[in-house]
Amino acid sequence: MAQPTREKTKKKKKRSIDPPGVAHIKATFNNTHVTITDKRGNVIAWSTAGSSGFKGSRKNTAYAATIAAEKLGQEVVQMGLRTIDVMVKGPGAGRESAIRALAVAGLEAVSYTNLTLPTNREV
């Protein structure tokens, strides 16, 4: 007698997020990366302009950064996160638009930090 086979499925753990989370926005000349972490630095969710469907030179636009940040914001709001600290790094076009998109998604920014280092190059 053949026994029915059961597929093993992993249960998705529901993460408990201690507020505030930290939004890391890295805006380069070629792409924009948006990552939400907890206070310890463990990644909760991430998105990039490239993973949102933009290719080539369209990845470095402010619109692409907005779409990536909106998608990510909606995802973490569904997880229960409401407040974030924002850390921005890089010279790219998607800096301010990504911050605005996170606010539109329902996340309240508690603080803003610019981590972009000045270059010490002499021309």
QUIURSUL-V28389 format. One line per field, one symbol per residue. ss: DSSP state (A for helix, B for strand, O for the rest). phi: phi as a letter, one per 30 degrees, with the letter a starting at -180 (. if undefined). burial: + if it has 9 or more other C-alpha atoms within 8 Angstrom, else -. Layout:
ss->???
phi->???
burial->???
This chain:
ss->OOOOOOOOOOOOOOOOOOOOBBBBBBBOOOOBBBBBBOOOOOBBBBBBOOOOOOOAAAAAOAAAAAAAAAAAAAAAAAAOOOBBBBBBBOOOOOAAAAAAAAAAOOOBBBBBBBOOOOOOOOO
phi->.ddddcddbddddddccddddbccccccdcabcbbcbdddjddcababddddjcbidddccddddddddddddddddddjdbbbccbcbjcddcdddddddddddjccddbbbccddddcdcc
burial->------------------++++++++++--+++++++++---++++++++-+-+----++++-++++++++++++++---+++++++++++++++-+++++++-+++-++-+-----------
